[in-house]
């Protein structure tokens, strides 16, 4: 069952401007060490930062409720698998909030899609609660 959806659209130029103004201070406040290393390995670090910023915003929206407390930027980490597919790692308050949203007998799965079409990037997050008693794949036999 879907328990949260969020999306965010971000202008790459906005992040370029913030990086030019605040540089390492902005990077260190918003992004984890892993995210910073990944972005700096790219030809256009600002575009990579913009995607990760949008993903954090989208996840915050997906986790939001009337009683949502404060989430810290580094409570959400965007990483990439071997195939390049992005995924989310939750820490601290984000992890606690996700756990609170997940019904007993279910596991939490965060789906993340990132795209860019300069001058914009977009992130889309779906938070799924999957029953532990149902096979992970619809084609899988019990």
N, C-alpha and C positions, 0 to 999 in steps of 0.2 A: 504494500500500500504506500502511496505517496504521502509523506508527512510535511514536506516543505518544498517550495519552488522559489527561486530567485534568479534575476538576471541583472546585468549592468552593462552599460555602454559607456566607453571612456574615449576621449580624444587623446591621441598619442601626444599631440602638442602640449596639452595640459601637463602631462607628466614630464615632458622635456623641459618645460618652463620651471617646474618645481625642482627638478634635478639641477638646472642651471643656477637657481637661486639658493637652494639649501644643500645640494650635493650629498655627501656622505651622511650628514645628519638626518636627512629624509630617508635615505636608503636604510640606515641602521634602525630607525624608529619603526618603519613599516614592514621591512622585508627580513626574512631569516637569512642566516649565513649561506645556506644552500641556495636560496632564491637569488641572492646577490651574486654568488659565483656563477650561477646559470646565466643570469642576465648579462654579466660582464663578458661571458664567452661568446656572445652574439654580436653580429655586425651592427645592430641597432639596439643597444641595451634599453633605451627608453620604450621601445615597442614591447619588449619582453616584460619590463616593469609594469607597463600599462595593462597588459593582459593579467598579470598577477594581482594588480590592484583591483581590477574589475572582478576577478574571481573572488577576492576577499569580500568585496561589497555584495556580490551575488549570494555568497554563502551567508553573510550576515542577514540578508533579507529572507533567505530560506529558513533561518533559525529564529526569526523574530516572532514574538508573541506579545501580548499585553504585559507580561511579566518578565520579559527578557531583560537581563542585567547587561552591564557593560561588557563588551568583547574587546580584547586587545588585538591590534593588527597582527602581531606575531603568534596569536593563538591559531591562526590559519596559515598553513604552508602549502604552496602549490609546487608539486614536483612532477617529473615526467618519467614514465616507464621506459623500458628499453626500446619500445616501438615509437616513442615520442608522445604517446597518449598522456595527457595531463591527468593528475589525480590530486586529491586533497588529503592532507594530514592535519588532524585536529589536535590541539593542545589546550591545556588550561580551561578557561571559561567556555570556549567553543565546544570542547570535548564534553564538558559537564552538561552544557545545555543540550547537546545532541543526545546524550545518554538519558536526560530527563524526558525528552520528546519520544524516545523509543519505548513502545509498549513491552511489557514482560513477554518473553517467548519469541522475541524478534531481534534481528541483528540490523544495525544501521549501515546503510550503503549510501555514499555520496557520489553522485554522477556529475562530472564536470565536462563541459564543452567550451573550448576557447576558439575564437576566430578573429581574424583581422581583415579589414578592408580599409587601408589607410585613406583618410586620416583617423579612422576609428578602430577600436577593438571591442569585442563583446564577449561576455562570459555568461554561461547559463548553468545553473545548478539545480539538480533534482535530488532531494533527500528521500530515500526509500527505506521503509521498515519491512524487511523480508522475514517471513515466518521461518523459524528454525526447523519446523517440521515439514517444510515443502522443499523439494529438490531445487537447487540453485538454477538449473537449466530446465526449461520447459520440455526439452526433448529427452531429459534424463529419466531413466526408469528407476523406480524405487526398489 
